Amino acid sequence: MTRFSAKLFQEMIKLEINRKDVVISPIAVHAMLALIYRASEGETLSEVQRVGEFNQHPVFSWPWTSSD
């Protein structure tokens, strides 16, 4: 989460919006990416996984996947 937060703030510095009063919550952004991650597939899944730095360890997929 620390690395994600640092990268998020680095990107915000590059944007024009940073010149105004803006409050950003890395935890909230990451939570929204997690929701998108669970519902996406294909290229979108790959991109969200990369940006959100989601681990593919099986324990992080429970209980949404089946072990049949």
Helices and strands as residue ranges (DSSP letters): H 2-14, G 16-19, H 26-39, H 42-52, G 58-60
